[in-house]
Amino acid sequence: MHYARFIKLIKQAFPALICLLKSLTGEITEYLFIDSTPIAVCHNLRERKHKVFKELAAKGRTSTGWFFGMKIHLIFNTHGEIVRLAITPGNVNDKTPVAEMVKGITAKLIGDKGYLSQELFQQLFEGGVTLITKIKRNMKNILMDTADKLMLMKRSFIETIFSSLKSLNTLIHHRHRNPINTFAHLLAGLINYQIRGDKPSLHSITTLIT
């Protein structure tokens, strides 16, 4: 009886969780970092029988292998705070939601090779965002500002952030029975991360140079 009541209250709290996370949005710093991570909703062997996220989840692939679920795309500032986020089916290309995510932002955006695209670079540049990524082996090297190069070298700190998020057991959960409850669970975890005082962060760019 009490558990059923709790489940019902989770749905009622969902709008409040959205507003709270929005109020905790991190500031826009000179450099921002973007990446995505999978949210598996069931084991790969059960994907054909899975019904809870039938219209939301899809089969996708990352560097670690195949999964069935969704992706959460996140933009962080140099303090390790979440600035923007988007959730898509697992088969959506990482580049797809970027333009929408950076609307209203003027900054330098650092991502991995998965975001490498001349078309995306031009689209973002016209909106005030400079996309910085590593180049592929068959591409010509270009001159890069020292500060940009140093920040690009620090991009791996995003993995530390994702490890921190996953340690809260909010990104991977195979027993959800309702999409709203799932997203409420996810938002609560992101809020928990945002209010932490020990978030992974980077030193200021001047500290890095000196």
C-alpha positions, 0 to 999 in steps of 0.5 A: 500500500505504501509502495503504491502510494510512493510510486504515485507520488513520483509521477506528481513530483516529476514537474518539480524535479524538472524545475529544480534541475533547471534552477541548478543549471551551471554557468556558461564558461569560456570552454564547455565540454560535450559528450553522451553516454548510453542509458540501457533499459534492458539486457540486449537479450531481452530487447525484443520483449521489452515494452516499457520503452517501446516508443522511446528506446532503440538499439545503439552502439558505443565504443564499448558495444551494443545496447538497447535504450536511450542516450543522454547528451550532456554539456558541462562547464569547466566546474563540472556542472551540467549546463545543457542536456538532451535525451534521445533514442539509442540509435541517434547520432551524437551530432544530431542534438548539438545545434539545439542544445547550444542555442543561446550559448557563446563559447568554445565547445570541446568534444571527441571525434564523434562530433567531427563535422565541417557542416556542424562546425559551420552551423555552430560557428555562425551561432557563436559556438566554436567546435573543437575536436581532435582530427582523424589520421587522414586529415591535415593538421591545422594550427590551434591556439595553445589554450584550446589545445590544452583544454582539448587535452583535458577532455577526458575529465568528462569520463570522470564525470560520467563515472561519478554519475553512474556511481549514483545508479541513476543511468543504468536500471533494468527494472523500470516499469514506467517511463515517467518514473524512470525519468524522475529517477534520472532527474533525481540523480542529476540533481544529486550530482549538481548539488555535490560539492566534490564534482570533478572540475578543471583548473582555470585556463590561466592555471593550465597555461602557467 
